[in-house]
């Protein structure tokens, strides 16, 4: 097993020294922390949760990294919804090419496009309130 010089220095090890290692399964199978914005979207939007369930672990990691690097909550939500809308669109296109029904308008994209100019959230709670309103109106 190879160990970088930085890790060896941090552990105060010399080349050729014997060490014991323990291999265990990562408790987080995704390998990255899911940002709060994504957790909120997944908890409060069944369409986003459905798209998430269909995504590969690699695509999930991509949206997690992309979201974490943004500091602005509005921008995090906007980019996440755009990402989920694009993933939904891919699935819809695959369904059409596989002979399934297209499923109509992409609801994630539709809601996002209509609300983006009307709503400026200042926090996760603002977005959650908005999703609660949308869910109640659409029910």
N, C-alpha and C positions, 0 to 999 in steps of 0.2 A: 504494500500500500504506500502510495506517495503522499507526503505531507509538505505543504509549502513552507518556505523559510519563515514567513510571518507567523504561521501557526506554531512552528517549532520554537520560535523565539518567545511567543506568548506563553507556551507551555513549559518553557525552560528545558528543552530537549536537545540532545546532540545527535548528529547523524550516526546511525548504527545502534543507538540505544534501543532496548527492548521495551515495548509498551503493551498493555492489555487494552483490547477494544471490545465494545459490546455493540452488537448490531440488533436493532429493534425496528419494528414497523412504525412509521410516522403516524401519529394519532390524527393528523390532518391529511387525508388522502389527496386533497387538492394541492397541498404543499405551499399555499400562500394564505394569508389572512384575508377574509372577505370584508371589504370596507363597509362601514356603517350605512352608507347610502344604498349600496346594493342589498344589504340585509333588509333595509326598510322597504325597498322596492319589491323584493321577493316576498316579504311578509304581507304586503298590502295590495299587491297586484297579481291576480291569478294568471293573467296572460304572460307577464314577465316570468313568473315561476314556471309556467309551462315551457316557455322558450328556454329557460335556464336548464330544465330537466333534460331537454333534447341536445344541449350543447356538449361538446367533448370537453374533457378536463383542460385541454390546451386552450380552447376558446374561453373557458371560464377564467383561467389564469390571465389571459390577455385583458379581459374587461376589468379584472381586479387590479392589475398593474396600471392600466390606463386611468382608472378612477382614482387610485391612490396618489398618483403624481399631480393631480389637479387640487388646488387649494380651495377654490371657490365652490361652495355647495351647489349653487345654481348650475354652474358649468358641469359639475360631476353628474347631477341628475340629467341634464340635457344630453351630455355625451352618452351616458348609460342608456337612456331611452332611445337615442339614435342607434346605438349598437344593437339593442334588443330588437328594434324595428328592422334593422338590416338582417339580423339572424332570422327573424320571422319571415321576412321576404324571401330569403334563401330557401327556407323550408317550404314556403308556398310554391316557389318555382320548382323545387324538387317534387312536390306533390303533383303538380300539373304534369311534369314530364313522366311521372310514374303512373299517370292515369287516374290519380285521385282528384277529388273536386278541389278547386282553388280556394274555397273557403271565403270568398268575398274580399272585402276591404281589410287591410291589416289594421286591427284595432289599436295596437300600440302606436303605430305611426299616425293613425287618424287622430287619436286623442292628443298626442304630442303636438302635431301640426296646428291643431285648433287652439291649444292652451298656451303654447309658447309665447305668442305676442301679448296674451292677456294677463299672464301671471308672473310675478317676480318673487320667488321665495327667498326668505332670508335665513331659513334654517331647515333642517330635516323635518321638524314638526310642521312647518308650513306645507311642505310637500305631502306629508302624511295626511294633513287636514284636507288638502286638495284631492288626494286619492279617495278619501272617505266620501267627499262630496260627489265625486264622479261615480263611485260604486253605488251610492244611494240613488242618484239620478238615473243611472242605467238599469237599476233593478226594477 
